[in-house]
């Protein structure tokens, strides 16, 4: 199964090695140093970028350095990148500058964009559309339900994580979204309201989605995997 958004560089080495054997991990990066660490990982799908939370702390040359890493590597994905009006609104203008630079690169190199967007959901979708990006995943989507149709029509995806077991707005999204755009993620290693997010916790997501969709866990896994393979162009 795919974990479509996970911070692999933050896991202890032995724990990560165990997950690599069992999962298709989409490993996102947070800054220049973690992008370099992600590049060193084997057997994973690599995403390089600068997280919106790190934009304010970035050194003047970091954007260029990460961009060069993306250009020179065979990483198929830019991430974790995006915009955040909820937690770091004070750096929004700089976030947008970085995001636009990464989107331009993703368009030129035909890369997937793995996106962070708390309270900037509409802004992110508009930036993706304007940049003519073909493939994008908006992770841990808890944005407006009426934006889901636009996301689908643009060919983008959203991901649902184990927080759906207790987070009402994530449940509402899971019920409203076209199932053809739903992917699974852990966003680990992270603790959310007592839940340790990690790849194995995705099983709880599967169970909750089966309940919300009034279907079987096997169906949830099948459609999520079909969607992931389409995004990552894997047969």
C-alpha positions as CSV (number, residue, x, y, z in Angstrom):
1,X,0.0,0.0,0.0
2,X,1.0,3.6,-0.5
3,X,1.6,6.1,2.2
4,X,1.4,9.2,0.1
5,X,2.8,11.8,2.5
6,X,5.3,10.8,5.2
7,X,8.4,12.5,6.7
8,X,10.7,9.6,6.3
9,X,13.8,11.5,7.4
10,X,12.4,11.9,10.9
11,X,11.9,8.2,11.6
12,X,14.6,6.2,13.4
13,X,16.6,4.2,10.8
14,X,15.5,0.8,11.9
15,X,11.8,1.7,12.1
16,X,11.9,3.3,8.6
17,X,13.7,0.2,7.1
18,X,10.8,-1.9,8.4
19,X,8.2,0.3,6.7
20,X,10.1,0.4,3.4
21,X,9.7,-3.4,3.2
22,X,5.9,-3.2,3.6
23,X,4.9,0.1,2.1
24,X,5.3,2.3,-0.9
25,X,6.5,5.4,0.9
26,X,6.2,8.9,-0.5
27,X,8.8,10.7,1.5
28,X,8.5,14.5,1.8
29,X,11.1,17.0,2.9
30,X,11.0,20.1,5.0
31,X,14.1,22.1,4.1
32,X,17.5,21.9,2.4
33,X,19.0,19.5,4.9
34,X,16.1,17.1,5.0
35,X,15.9,17.2,1.1
36,X,19.5,16.0,1.1
37,X,18.6,13.2,3.6
38,X,15.6,12.2,1.5
39,X,17.8,11.9,-1.5
40,X,19.9,9.3,0.3
41,X,17.0,7.0,1.1
42,X,16.5,3.9,-1.0
43,X,13.3,2.2,-2.1
44,X,11.0,5.2,-1.6
45,X,9.4,7.9,-3.7
46,X,11.3,11.1,-3.0
47,X,9.8,14.6,-2.7
48,X,12.2,17.5,-2.2
49,X,11.2,21.0,-1.1
50,X,10.9,23.6,1.6
51,X,7.9,23.4,4.0
52,X,5.9,26.7,4.5
53,X,6.8,26.5,8.2
54,X,10.5,26.6,7.2
55,X,10.3,29.4,4.6
56,X,10.8,32.2,7.2
57,X,13.9,30.4,8.6
58,X,15.4,29.6,5.2
59,X,18.8,31.0,4.3
60,X,18.9,33.3,1.2
61,X,20.4,30.5,-1.0
62,X,18.2,27.7,0.2
63,X,15.5,28.0,-2.4
64,X,18.1,27.9,-5.2
65,X,19.9,25.0,-3.6
66,X,16.8,22.9,-3.2
67,X,15.7,23.8,-6.8
68,X,19.1,22.6,-8.1
69,X,18.8,19.3,-6.1
70,X,15.4,18.8,-7.8
71,X,16.8,19.5,-11.2
72,X,19.8,17.2,-10.8
73,X,18.1,14.3,-9.1
74,X,15.5,11.9,-10.5
75,X,13.0,12.7,-7.7
76,X,9.5,12.6,-9.2
77,X,8.0,15.0,-6.7
78,X,8.3,18.4,-5.2
79,X,7.2,18.6,-1.5
80,X,6.3,19.4,1.1
81,X,5.6,22.8,-0.3
82,X,2.6,25.1,-0.3
83,X,1.0,28.0,1.6
84,X,-0.2,28.3,5.3
85,X,-2.4,31.0,6.6
86,X,-3.3,29.2,9.8
87,X,0.0,28.6,11.5
88,X,2.5,31.0,9.9
89,X,0.4,33.8,8.2
90,X,3.2,36.3,8.9
91,X,5.4,34.8,6.2
92,X,2.7,34.4,3.6
93,X,4.2,36.6,0.9
94,X,7.5,34.8,1.1
95,X,5.7,31.4,1.1
96,X,4.0,32.4,-2.1
97,X,7.3,33.4,-3.7
98,X,8.8,30.0,-2.8
99,X,5.7,28.1,-3.8
100,X,5.5,29.8,-7.2
101,X,9.2,28.9,-7.8
102,X,8.6,25.3,-7.0
103,X,5.4,25.1,-9.1
104,X,7.3,26.5,-12.1
105,X,9.9,23.8,-11.7
106,X,7.3,21.1,-11.3
107,X,5.6,22.2,-14.5
108,X,8.9,22.3,-16.4
109,X,10.0,18.9,-15.2
110,X,6.6,17.2,-15.1
111,X,6.7,16.5,-11.3
112,X,4.0,15.8,-8.8
113,X,3.5,18.5,-6.2
114,X,2.9,17.4,-2.6
115,X,1.1,20.3,-1.0
116,X,0.5,21.8,2.4
117,X,-2.4,24.3,2.6
118,X,-4.0,25.0,6.0
119,X,-6.5,27.9,5.6
120,X,-5.0,28.6,2.2
121,X,-6.9,25.9,0.3
122,X,-8.3,28.2,-2.3
123,X,-5.1,30.1,-2.7
124,X,-3.2,26.8,-3.3
125,X,-5.6,25.5,-5.9
126,X,-5.5,28.8,-7.7
127,X,-1.7,28.8,-7.7
128,X,-1.6,25.2,-9.0
129,X,-4.1,26.1,-11.8
130,X,-2.2,29.3,-12.8
131,X,1.0,27.4,-13.0
132,X,-0.6,24.7,-15.2
133,X,0.6,21.9,-12.9
134,X,-0.6,18.5,-14.1
135,X,-0.3,16.4,-11.0
136,X,-0.8,17.5,-7.4
137,X,-1.7,16.1,-4.0
138,X,-3.2,18.4,-1.3
139,X,-2.4,16.5,1.8
140,X,-4.6,16.2,5.0
141,X,-7.3,18.2,3.3
142,X,-9.8,19.8,5.6
143,X,-10.7,22.7,3.3
144,X,-14.1,23.8,1.8
145,X,-16.3,21.0,0.6
146,X,-17.3,23.1,-2.5
147,X,-13.6,23.2,-3.6
148,X,-13.4,19.5,-3.9
149,X,-15.1,19.5,-7.3
150,X,-12.6,22.0,-8.7
151,X,-9.7,19.9,-7.3
152,X,-11.2,16.9,-9.1
153,X,-11.8,18.7,-12.3
154,X,-8.2,19.9,-12.4
155,X,-7.0,16.3,-12.0
156,X,-5.6,16.8,-8.5
157,X,-5.9,14.6,-5.4
158,X,-6.4,14.9,-1.7
159,X,-5.2,12.6,1.1
160,X,-6.9,11.4,4.2
161,X,-4.9,10.3,7.2
162,X,-5.6,8.6,10.6
163,X,-6.9,11.9,12.0
164,X,-10.2,11.0,10.2
165,X,-11.0,8.7,13.1
166,X,-11.6,11.7,15.4
167,X,-11.5,14.9,13.3
168,X,-15.0,15.9,12.2
169,X,-14.0,18.2,9.3
170,X,-11.8,15.5,7.9
171,X,-14.7,13.1,8.1
172,X,-16.9,15.5,6.2
173,X,-14.3,15.8,3.5
174,X,-13.9,12.0,3.2
175,X,-17.7,11.7,2.8
176,X,-18.0,14.5,0.2
177,X,-15.0,13.9,-2.0
178,X,-15.2,12.0,-5.2
179,X,-13.6,8.7,-4.4
180,X,-11.4,8.8,-7.5
181,X,-9.3,11.6,-5.9
182,X,-8.9,10.1,-2.4
183,X,-5.4,8.9,-1.4
184,X,-4.1,7.6,2.0
185,X,-1.3,9.1,4.1
186,X,0.1,9.0,7.6
187,X,2.0,12.4,7.8
188,X,4.2,10.6,10.3
189,X,6.0,10.7,12.6
190,X,3.6,13.0,14.3
191,X,1.2,12.8,17.2
192,X,-2.2,14.2,16.7
193,X,-4.5,14.3,19.7
194,X,-3.1,11.1,21.1
195,X,-2.7,9.3,17.8
196,X,0.8,8.4,16.7
197,X,0.8,8.9,12.9
198,X,2.8,6.3,11.1
199,X,2.3,4.0,8.1
200,X,0.6,1.2,10.1
201,X,-1.9,3.7,11.5
202,X,-3.3,4.0,7.9
203,X,-5.2,0.8,8.7
204,X,-7.4,2.9,11.1
205,X,-8.0,5.3,8.1
206,X,-9.1,2.4,6.0
207,X,-11.5,1.1,8.7
208,X,-13.0,4.6,9.1
209,X,-13.4,5.2,5.4
210,X,-15.2,1.9,5.1
211,X,-17.6,3.0,7.8
212,X,-18.1,6.5,6.2
213,X,-18.6,5.1,2.7
214,X,-20.7,2.1,3.9
215,X,-18.5,-0.3,2.1
216,X,-15.7,-2.8,2.7
217,X,-12.1,-2.3,3.8
218,X,-11.1,-4.2,0.7
219,X,-12.9,-1.7,-1.5
220,X,-11.2,1.3,0.2
221,X,-7.8,-0.2,-0.2
222,X,-8.5,-1.1,-3.9
223,X,-9.6,2.4,-4.8
224,X,-6.9,4.2,-2.8
225,X,-4.2,2.0,-4.5
226,X,-5.7,2.5,-7.9
227,X,-5.7,6.3,-7.4
228,X,-2.1,6.3,-6.0
229,X,-0.8,4.2,-9.0
230,X,-2.5,6.7,-11.3
231,X,-0.9,9.7,-9.6
232,X,2.6,8.1,-9.5
233,X,2.2,6.5,-12.9
234,X,2.8,3.0,-11.7
235,X,1.1,0.0,-13.2
